């Protein structure tokens, strides 16, 4: 018999909004819906604002918007989230930390 233990996580998401015309709130709700589909319960979603990148790979794109989500879910949610948003052009990076 295995017990399913939910863990607390914090996901930091870097967006790529160069060709995105809609408000950032639509991306926040999109990511919250993805987390809910994966079985996570989102407790906090925060727009951290625009920050410059430390290492600039494109001089015409020196920075973008950072988002942070705190959620509770199973041990497979971080890897499932990474694979779910891997091909999304509006998401540059996702980093998930266990709290």
N, C-alpha and C positions, 0 to 999 in steps of 0.2 A: 504494500500500500504506500503510495507516494503522496505526500502533501504538497499542494501548490502554494508556495510562499510568494507573496507579492513584495517587491522591493521598491524603494524610492529612487528615482532617477532625476537628473537634470540634463536636458538637451539644449545645447547652444547651436543655433542654426544661422549660417551666413547666407544671405540671399544674393541673387544676381538679378537686379531689377533694371538692367540696361534697356531691354526691349519690352518691359512690362508696363502697361499703361494704367492698370487699375490700382485702387488703394491697397496698402500693405495689409489692412485688416482682412482682406479676402484670402491672402496667403496664410494668415494666422488661423482663420477658421478652417482652411483646407488642411493644415497640419494637425489641428485639433481633431478633425474628423478622421484623419489617417490613424492617429494614436488611439482613438476610440474604436476604430475598426480592428486594431491589433489587440484589443482587450485591455488597454490602459485607461486609467482614470486621471484626467488632467486636473491638477489642483491650482496651477498658476500658469498664465501665459503673459509674457511681458515683451514689449517692443523696446529694446535697448537703444535704438537710434542708429544713426549713421556713424561709422568709425572708419578711419583710414587703415588700410592693410599695412602690416609691418614689412612684408616683402611684396613689392608691386610687380606683377607679371605683365600687366598691360598699362602703359602709362596714361592711356585715355580712361582708365577705370581704376582710380587710386583707392576706392573704398566703397562700402555698401552697408546695408542695413543688417543688424544683428537682432535675433530673436532668442528668447529663452523660455523654455517650458519645464515645469516641474510636474512629474507624473508618477503614478504608482502602477506597476505592472509585473508580469512574470519575467523570468530570466531570459526569455527569447525576444522580448519586445525591442531592445536596442538593435539587435542584428536584423530583425524584421523591418524596423524603421529604416535602417541604412539601405537595405535592398529595395524597399518600396520607393524611396525618393532618389535612387541612384541615377535614373535617366531623366529626372525633372530638370529642365533648363533654368528654372527660376531659383533653384537651390544650389548654392556653390559648395557648402560643406555642412556636415552634421557631426557634432561631437557629443556623445552621451557619457555622463559620469554617474556612477553609483553613489548615492548619498549615505 
